[in-house]
Amino acid sequence: CPLVGSRSFEIDGIGFGTCRPLAINNGGDPSGTLSSITWDAWGPPSVLGIGENPIIKLPEGGYYPQPVRAELRATDLGYCPGSNSLAYLQLFIREPSRPGGPDGPWLLWSGASSLC
């Protein structure tokens, strides 16, 4: 079962270095958390997940009271250096900028080009 990158990608995070995670967290603020993730498949070169993500109110700050639906795309199957476990090496996210708004562009998770 391919993993999502490496556990060492986010030391305080959740979901990295695991197979088909139900939640991903970068160990930082709430907007770096995706929960209740369902995946369309697992193992193909690219998989799509849908979950819930708290988003920041801009420009005033704080968070909207309800999380929004966000999409994840895990891609680039390969191996992190020093690992013999197959893993998705890139993770993209897209979400609306406000509840009920249109989806934004696909962005690299935490701006990272590799999850190793």
C-alpha positions as CSV (number, residue, x, y, z in Angstrom):
1,C,0.0,0.0,0.0
2,P,1.7,3.3,-1.0
3,L,2.3,5.8,1.7
4,V,1.8,9.5,1.7
5,G,5.4,10.7,1.6
6,S,7.5,10.1,4.7
7,R,6.7,10.5,8.4
8,S,9.7,12.8,8.6
9,F,8.1,15.3,6.3
10,E,6.1,16.8,9.2
11,I,7.4,15.6,12.5
12,D,4.4,16.9,14.4
13,G,2.0,16.1,11.6
14,I,-0.6,13.4,11.0
15,G,-1.1,11.1,8.0
16,F,2.4,11.4,6.5
17,G,4.1,8.1,6.1
18,T,0.8,6.2,6.3
19,C,-1.4,4.4,3.8
20,R,-4.7,6.0,2.7
21,P,-4.9,8.4,5.6
22,L,-8.3,9.5,6.9
23,A,-6.8,12.8,8.1
24,I,-3.7,14.9,7.2
25,N,-2.3,17.6,9.4
26,N,0.9,19.6,8.9
27,G,1.4,20.1,12.7
28,G,0.5,23.8,12.5
29,D,-2.6,25.9,12.5
30,P,-6.1,24.5,11.8
31,S,-6.1,25.4,8.1
32,G,-3.3,22.8,7.7
33,T,-5.7,20.0,8.6
34,L,-7.9,17.9,6.3
35,S,-10.2,15.5,8.1
36,S,-12.9,12.9,7.1
37,I,-10.9,12.2,3.9
38,T,-12.4,9.7,1.4
39,W,-10.2,8.5,-1.5
40,D,-11.4,7.5,-4.9
41,A,-8.8,4.7,-5.2
42,W,-5.4,3.9,-3.8
43,G,-2.4,2.7,-5.7
44,P,-2.8,4.3,-9.2
45,P,-0.3,7.0,-10.3
46,S,-2.7,9.7,-9.1
47,V,-5.5,9.5,-6.5
48,L,-8.1,12.0,-5.5
49,G,-9.3,12.6,-1.9
50,I,-12.1,14.7,-0.6
51,G,-12.2,16.0,3.0
52,E,-13.1,18.9,5.3
53,N,-10.8,21.8,6.0
54,P,-11.2,24.9,8.2
55,I,-10.3,28.0,6.3
56,I,-9.2,31.5,7.4
57,K,-11.5,34.5,6.9
58,L,-9.6,37.1,4.9
59,P,-8.8,39.8,5.4
60,E,-10.2,40.0,9.0
61,G,-8.7,36.8,10.3
62,G,-10.1,34.0,12.4
63,Y,-11.9,31.0,10.9
64,Y,-15.2,30.4,9.3
65,P,-17.5,28.5,11.7
66,Q,-17.9,25.4,9.4
67,P,-15.1,23.7,7.4
68,V,-15.3,23.6,3.6
69,R,-15.0,20.7,1.2
70,A,-11.4,20.5,0.0
71,E,-9.8,18.2,-2.6
72,L,-6.5,16.4,-2.4
73,R,-4.5,14.9,-5.2
74,A,-1.6,12.6,-4.4
75,T,0.8,12.0,-7.3
76,D,4.3,11.0,-8.3
77,L,4.7,7.5,-7.0
78,G,8.3,6.7,-6.0
79,Y,10.6,6.3,-3.1
80,C,11.9,8.7,-0.5
81,P,15.7,8.6,-0.1
82,G,16.6,5.7,2.2
83,S,13.2,4.1,2.1
84,N,12.0,0.9,0.4
85,S,8.3,1.8,0.8
86,L,6.5,3.1,-2.3
87,A,5.0,6.5,-1.6
88,Y,3.1,9.4,-3.2
89,L,5.8,12.1,-3.3
90,Q,3.6,15.1,-4.1
91,L,0.3,16.2,-2.6
92,F,-1.9,19.0,-4.0
93,I,-4.9,20.7,-2.4
94,R,-7.6,22.9,-3.7
95,E,-10.4,24.5,-1.8
96,P,-12.7,27.6,-2.0
97,S,-11.6,30.8,-0.4
98,R,-14.9,31.1,1.4
99,P,-17.8,28.7,2.2
100,G,-19.9,28.2,-0.9
101,G,-17.3,29.8,-3.2
102,P,-15.7,28.3,-6.3
103,D,-12.7,26.0,-5.9
104,G,-9.4,27.7,-6.1
105,P,-6.3,26.5,-8.0
106,W,-4.4,23.3,-7.2
107,L,-1.5,24.2,-4.8
108,L,1.3,22.0,-3.4
109,W,0.6,21.0,0.2
110,S,2.6,23.4,2.4
111,G,4.3,24.6,-0.8
112,A,6.5,21.5,-0.7
113,S,7.6,19.9,-4.0
114,S,8.4,16.6,-2.2
115,L,6.8,14.9,0.8
116,C,10.1,13.2,1.7
